[in-house]
């Protein structure tokens, strides 16, 4: 009997399961991954480890924690190391693959822990950690108590605000750097993000990076376990010189760190080849580039001369994963992998996908897996040519797959986490079109309502992505499906300024931001109206971050949209320069500072044209947004309310810039209902 089918709902966020960070054991017969889900009762997210037996095709719950993460295999394949975050401290744990309970290895204290690894010989555990700190008391000025600080309320750093109370003195934060806050994390700790190693059986981890040094971005072990390469900014003032990222080598035997020669530029990942003498990194050398416009490239570094050979230049694609989604994670960091023949594997962002590329020793390249999929993350087994892939597709929420390369290519689905959910829901798969834009072709996704029939004329929502150098992709997008289920044709595209189509395409909005993206988006709108399936009196527009900027720009330059929703937006570029967590980097984007280039900042700020806005506007913003601060929304709201324009302002407390992707589940659901509720009000 066929089950009764329903359309996708906002509350389905509680029904969808999300796999993360899959890792194969050395023999590729088992895999571990993180299962993430939204807890409706507690209104939060949970994570737990699952273990897959690939030959037996079993998938079992492997840990019982509610906040387990970062699983890594011991080189022997006999145990798994992972982090648990349920207690106040980060707890390092291990669990045997032969069964039994997990055991505590070491409490790592408060702060942020990431990039957990084993050394190749299994003798050391390594990780990055940034310890948290507290605010400084100002001597001699009054007293704050627990109650006045807000007993029990949690700050963004996850601790009680009462913990900031000084001994009989008021709390104050001393700020001496430009980058003193980071969206989603809050106030930056004084301590640097340092590299630590823990010898097997030891009771204390050792910091191997200099005390008081700069943040470490990434690191890698040499194949012989005798060296660690790590990268980070080495400038005296990293905030004013963000491109001065360097690579260092630490020798375990000598306990000495040596900086390698290298031309100034960004370094995102560093890793060794087959021997300790071969070093590679992902980065770029365009010192005037910003917001991901220039491609992240693959380089081989000569460790003696510092000469960097670009191995991916011919691709004209970035090695960053910039595909966007609200179920699929975005901007996942990936480390390329070698096979025994010397082939190197990595992914790029390209035309809405993230294909897996193979670079051969002779320099030739090909895509070994490409198509309408997004490889969110991947991991290669140490002993054979088998991969595990976290893959996003348009027809279903994410699952894990096994890819075996050899004489023939074999792709096998490993998980079926969302099969039951899919059987209960009726929805369409987006159509992919190419629309002529302002001197470029614009890849466009068209998602029709589940009940759509040929000849129907529906209301339409134009949905604009953020970034701006990112891409909509071949993902199952919960937000788009919810809006389509309400009867809207949802249209989303990658106008010029997006990544995934080459550097020239991404750089098209330099010194302007709104153009030619605005012209491209209007071309997409016209294309839909000419199709005959859209009611021209019922078209709407929304977008977040840069998409919020473009929504503001659109409603201040045309009245063709019936209503609009601007989310986590930018409205005033000049004030954004000083209030965003790294807004001062707009200096490169617009060729100078607001006080040097006032005219260009005013020209491309939507607030300059707010007097022309007549479109009913819903403003959605998070109160803890440090990327596009609340003042950007407040300026726009006050101006429109003062002028008597139909405007409504929704402010979400405790949420950061990433509300739509990682905010508290009930708030994400409320946000979705508010968006379609606003549009339905104007149908």
N, C-alpha and C positions, 0 to 999 in steps of 0.2 A: 504494500500500500504506500502510495506517495504521501510524504508528510506535507502538512499545510505549510505553505511558504509565505514569508513576510518580507517586507522591504527592510533595508539597513536602517538602523536607528542610532541616535547619539549614544544611548545607553549600551550599545553593543561593545563599547570600550571595555566593559566588564566581562565580555564573553570571548574576546580574542586573546589568544596566547601568542607570545612573542619569543622566538629563540634568539640567543645572543652568543657571541664569542665562541664558536665551535673550535675544538682542538682535537686533532688525531693523535693517538699514541704512535710511537716510532714504527710499529709494524702495520699500522693502518687497519687493525681489526677491531679497534674500539675508538669511541669518540666521547668527549665530554662537552657539555654546553650549558649555558645558563638559560633557564626558563623564567620568563618574566610575565607577570600578570597583575591586573588591577584588582585590589581587594575592595569590594563594594562596601562592606561593613566598616572597615577601618579607613576608607577613603585614602588609600595609599597604594604603592607598588610593592610587590614581593618578588624576590629572586631566590632560586634554588637550583642546585646542580642536577643534571640528568646524565645518565650514562647509556650510550648506544653500543650494543654488540652488533657490528656490521654484518657478520656472517649469519648470525641467528636472527637478525632483523628484530631485535628487541630494544625497547626504549624504556628505561626504568628511572624512577625518582631515586636520586643517589644521596642527597643530603636532606636534612630535615630543618635546616635553618630557614629564616625568612628574609635574610639579607646576605646571601652568599654570592661571591663574584670572583673574577680573575682566575679561572682555573688554568693550571699548567701541569703538564705531565713530567714526571721524573724521567730522565733519559733511559732508565731501565724499563719504563712502561708499567711499573708495579704499583705506583702510587700517584696521587694527584695533590698538588698544593693549591690552596685557594685562600681567599680572604673572607672573613665574616665581620659584618658591621653592626650587629644587633646591640652589643654592649657599648659603653661609652668609648672604649678603645677599639682600634682596628686589631682583630685577632688573626694571626697567621695560623692556618690549620692544614693538616694533611689527612688523607683517607686512603686506605688500601683498596685496590681493585678486587681483592679476594674476599672483601666483606669486612664487617665489623664497624665500630663507631669511629668517627673522626677524632683526632686528638689535637690539642693545642700545641703549637710550636713556640710562638712568641707573641706577647702583647706589644703592639707597635705604638701604642699611645694615640693621642688625638691628632687630628690633621688629615691630610690627603695622602693616600698611598696608591700608587699606580705602577704599571709596567713590571709586574711580577715575573721573574724568570728563574730557571735553574741554569747553572753553568753546564756546558756540554758534558763534563765528566761527573756531574751530579754531586760535587763536593761543596758547592756554594749555592745559596739563594740570594738573589739580588732584587732590588726594587728602588723606585723613586719615592721619596716622602718629603712633604712640606708640613712642618709642625705648625699647629695653630698657636696663637698668642692672645693675650688679653689687652684691653685698653689701658692707657697709662693714667694714673691719678694726677691731678694738678694740685700741688701742695697748698694747704691753707685756705681752701675755699669751700666751706659747707660740707654737708654730709648727705649721701644718698643711702637709702635703705632698700631692702629686697622688695618691699611693697611698692616703693616709688619707682623702682626699675621695671616693675611688671612681673610679679612672681609667676613662674611657670610658663611665661611666654618664651617662644624660641626665636632666636635670631637666625639669619641666613646661614651662619656658620654652624648651626645645629646645637648651640649651647644656650643655656638660660641667660636672658639679659641680666638677671641678677648676678651672674658670674662676673659681670664687668664692674661690679661695685668695688671701689677702693677702700682702704682701711680708714674710714671716717672722712674720706675726701671725695670730691666729685670725680666723675669719669670723664676723660677727654682722650680723643685720638689725635695723635700728632701725625701730620701729613707732610712729607718732604719730597715726594716723587710725583710725577705726572700720572703714572699708572698705579694708583693706590686702591682701586676697586676693580673687580672683574665680575661681569654679569654671571649670575648663576652660582657664584661663589661668595660674593660679598667683599668685605674689607680684606685686602691682601695681607697675609701674615708677614712679619718682619723676616722670618727665616726663609732661606732660599729653598727651592725644590732640589734636594740633594740626592746623590746616588749612594746607596748603602749595600753592603754585602754581609751575609750571615753564613759563617762556616757551619757545616753540618754538625750538630751536637752542641754548638755554642749557645750561650744564654744571652748574648748581646750582639746586636748588629753594629757594624763599623762604618762610619761615614768616610768615603774615600775621596769625595770632592772637597775642595778647600773651604774652611770655615769662613762665613761671610762672603762667599763667592756669589756667582749668578745662577739663575735657575737652569737646571738641566732639562732639555726638551725630550731627549730620547737617548738610548744607549744600546750596545750590543756586545756579546761575548765573542772573543776569537774562537775558532774551532778547537784550538788546543787548550782552552780555558786558562790561558796565561795572561791575557790582556782584556781590558774593557775599553771600547771606544765610546765616547759620549759627546754630545753636542749641546750648545747653548749660546746665549749672547755673551760676548766677552768685552763689550764696550764699557767705558767708564760710566757712561750714562745710557743704559739700554733704552730708556724711553725716547730719547732724542736720536738714538742711533740704532733703530730696531733691525737694520740689515746686517749688523756686525756679528753674525753668528759663526762660531768657530767649532773645531773638532779637536778633542784631546784624546790621548791614549794613556791609560793607567796600567802599569805593570804590577802584577800581583807579587812576583818574586822580589822586585826591588822596592815596591811601595812608592814608586816615583811616577809623576804625571808629566807628560810632554805634550805641548801644543803643536799640532801639525801645521805646516804652511798651507795657506788657502786664500784665494782672492775673496774679498768681502762679498757676502751674499747670504741668503737664507738657507738654513739647513733644517729639514723637517724630520728625516730619518737617517740613521747611519747603520751600516751592517757590513760584515765581512764576507769575502768570497770563500772558496774552498780552502784557502790557507790564510794564516795570520798576516801575510804580506799583501793581501788583496782587500782593499777597502772601497766601499761604495756609499753614496748618499743620495737622498732625494732633496732637491732644493732648486734655487734659481738665483741669477745674478743681476736682475733688473732692479737697480736701487731706487728707481722712481715709481715702481709699480705698487699698487694698493688694492686691497679687497679681492685678491686672487685673480686679477686680470691677466697676469703673466703666468704661463704654464709652469707647474712644478715638474722638473725634469729629473731624469736618472743619470747620475754621473759616476764615473770611475775615477778615484783620486790617487794620483801618484804620491805616496807618503813621504818621499824625499823632496821632490821639487814643488809639490803643491799644485801641479797641473791637473785640472779637472777636465776629463773627456766626456762630452755630452753624448749619451748612448740613445737617447729618445728624441733627439731634435727633429727628426724627419716626421714624427707623428703629428706634431702641432696639436697635441692634446695634453691636458694636465693629469698628473698622477694622483692628484687629490680626488677623493670621492666626494663630489659636490651634489649628488642626487638627493632630492628632497622628498620627505614623506612624513606621515604622522604615526604610522605603525613601524615602518622601516627606519632604523637609525640613520642619521645623516652625518657626514664629515668623520667617518670612522677611519682611524689611522691604520695603514697596512704596511707591513714590511715585506719586500720582495723575497722570493725563495729560489734557491738553485736546485737542480737535479744533478745526478751523478755524471751526466754528459756535459755539464757546464752550461746548460740552458737556464735562463733566468726568467722568472714569471712575475708579473705584476698586473695591476688593473689600471685603467684610465677612465676618465669621464668623457663620454662621447655620444652625442646626439640622443640623449635620454637613456643611455645604457651605460654599463660599466663592464666592458669585455675583459676577459683574461688574456693577456698578451704573453707571447713567448719570444724572448730575445736569444738568438742562437750565438754561439761563440764567433761565427763569421760576421756578425753584425746585422744579419737579416732578421726580420720580425714578421710575425703573423698572429692573428687572433685565434686562440685554440678553443675559445668558447665565446661566441657573440650572438646577439639576437635580441629579441624584446625582453631582456631581463636585466636586473641590476644585481651585480655581485656586491653585496653589502660588506662582507668580509670573507676571508678564505684562510685556510691553513694547510700546509703541505706536510705529509708524513716524511720522517727522516730517512726511511729505508727504501722507499719506492716512489713511483710517480702517481701517487694518489692524493687527491685534495678533498677537503670538506669545504663546502660552500654554504654560506648564509645568503640565500637568494630571494630577491623580491620580484614579483611578477604582477601583471595587471589583473589576472583572473582570480587571485586569492591572496590572503595575508601570507606573510613570509614563512618559509620552511627551510629545512636543511637538506642538502644534496651531496652525494658522493660523486666525484669526477675521477675517472681512471684514464690516464694517458699511456699509450703504448702503440702497438701495431694498429689497434682500433681504439676509438674513443667511447667510453661508457659513462653515461650519466644516470644516476639512480637516486630516486627520492628516498631520504632516510626517515623523515618525520611526517606525520599527518596530524599535526596539532590542531588544525582548524577545519578538518573534514566535517565534523558534526555541525559546526557553526555554519559552514557553507551550505549544507543540506537544508538548513532552516531559513535561508535567506535567498531572495530573488533580486538580482541586480544585473545591470549591463556592464560590458567591458568597453572601455573607451576606444573610440576610433582615432587613429593617428592621421592627421592631414598635414600638408605643407602649404603654407599661405604666403603669397608674395607680399613682402613688407617694404620698408623704406630702403631699397637697394639690397635687400637680403631676403632669403627664404626663411620663414618662421615655422618651426615645428610646433604643431598644435594638437592637443588632445580634446576630443569632444565626447562627453559622457551624457548619454540620453537617459531620461527617466525609465525605470523598470517597466512601466506600463505604456511606453511610447509606441505609437503605431504610425506607419507611413501616412503622411498627410496631416499629422498633428502640427499645431503651432503652439509652442510652449514659451513660457518666460525663460530668460537666460541670465546666468550669472557669469561674468568675466572674473576669474580668480587669478591674481598676480603674485608671483613668487618674490621672496626676499633674496638677500645676498649682497648686492645684485648679481655677483658672479657665481651663480649656482644654476641648477637645471631642474625643471620638472622632468619626471622620468617614468619608466615602465614599472610603476609600483601600484599596489592596491592601496588607494588613498581613502582612508575612512571619512575624512571631511567631505571630499568630493562625492562619495557614495551617499552620505547622509543628505546632502543638498539635492542630489539627483532624485533621491527617494521622495522628496517633498514636491516633485513635479517640475523641477527646473532642468533645463539643459545647462550643464556646467562645462565651461570652456576655459582651458588653461594652456599657456604657451610659453615658449622661451624666446622672448624678443631680444633684439641686439642689446648687448651688455651681459647676457647670460654666458656661462661657461659651457664647454662641451662642443664648441663649433670652431675652435681655433682662436688664437690670440687677437687677430684683427676684429673678430666678432665681439669678443669680450671687452676690448678697448674702445668700442664704438661710442660709449657714453662718457669717456674721459672728458673732463672739464665741463660737463653739462648735466649728466645723470638722467634728465627727463627725455632727452632726444638722442638717438632716433627711437628709443623704446616707446614713447607715446605714439608716434606714427605707426609703428608696428602693431601696437595693441588696437589702435583704431582700424587698421587694415584687417585684423582678425575679427573685430566686431562687424565690420562691413561684410566680410566673407560669410559670417553666420547669417546676417540679415538677408543676403542674396540667396542663401540656400532655401529660403522659404519655410524653414521649420521653426523659426523664431518669431514671436510676436514683437514687432518693433516698438510697441508702446510699453513693453514690460521687460526691459533689459536693466540689469543691475551690475554693480561692480564692487569688488572687495579685494583686499590684499594685506599682507603683514610685513612689517619691517620696511625694506625697500619697496615691497608691494604696497605698504601703507603710504609711503611717500608718493608712489605713482597714483594711488587712489586719490590722494589729496590733489595731486597735479591734475588728474583727469577732471574731477568735479569743479576745479577752479578754471578750467579751460573749455569745458563743454557742458551743456545741460541735457545731453541726450540720454543719460541714465536716470531711471525713475527714482532710485535711492542707492545709497552707498554705505559700506561699512569699512572704516579705516582702522587697522589694528597695529599696535606697537609701532606707531608711525614716526616718521621724521617730517616736521613741518618747517622748521627754521634752521637752516644749515649753520648759520653763524653761532647761535646758542648751542647747537649740537656739538660744535667744535670744542666748547669748554665744559659741557656737562656729561657727555658720553664717556664710558670707561676708557675708550681710546680714540675719542673724537678728534684729537689734534692731528691724527694721521691724515685727515682730510686735506692737509697742506699739499700733499702730493696729488690728490684727486683733483684739486681746483687750482693748482699752481701757486699756492701761497696761503697765508692766513686770512681770516676775515678782516683784520684791520689793514692788511696790505691789499686785499682784493675784494673790497666791500661790494663792488658792483656785481661781480660774478656770483658771489654768495647770495645777494638779494635776487638776482635774475633767476637763479635756479631753486629758490626757496618757495614752496607752495604758499607760505604765509603771506608772501608779497601780493598774492592774487586772491586772498581770502574774501575780499569784498565782492568778488564775482561769483562766489558759491551760492547757488540757489537749491541745489540737490539736497534732499533730506539725508542727514548724515548721522550714523551711529559711530561713536568713537569707543574702541575697546583698548584698554591699556592695563599693564600690570604695575603695581605700586613699587615693586622691587626691581623693575627693569632698569638696568644700568647701561645697557647697550643703546637703547633709544629711550632716554629718561622721561619720566612722567611729565616734565615741563613741556615737552614737545606736544603732547596731547592737550595739556592745560591751556597753552597759548591759543590753540585752534578752537577749543571749546568756548573759551571766554569771548573770543572775537565773534564767533558765529552766534552765540547766545545773546550777546550785546546787540548784534545786528538784527536779531529776530528771525534767524534762519532756523528751520526745524532741525534740532540737534539733540542727541542724547549721549550721555557719557557713562560708560561702565568701567569701574576701577576694581581690579582684582587684587586684594591684599595678599601679601606673602609670596606672590608669584614673580618670576623673573621674565626675561625676554622670551624664553622658550615655553610659555604657557601652552601653546597649541600642540606641542610635541611631548612635553614632559611635565606639565603642570599637574596639580592634584586632580585625580580623575573626575570628581564631581564638578570641579571648576571647568575642566575641559568640556564636559557635557553641557554645562550651563552656557558656556561660550557658544557652542554650536547651535543650541536652541535659540539663543539671542540673535544670532546672525540670520537664520532663516525666519525667525519671528519678525524681525525688522523688515525683511523683504516682503513677507506675506502681508504685512500691514499696508504695503503700498501696491499690492496687486489690484 
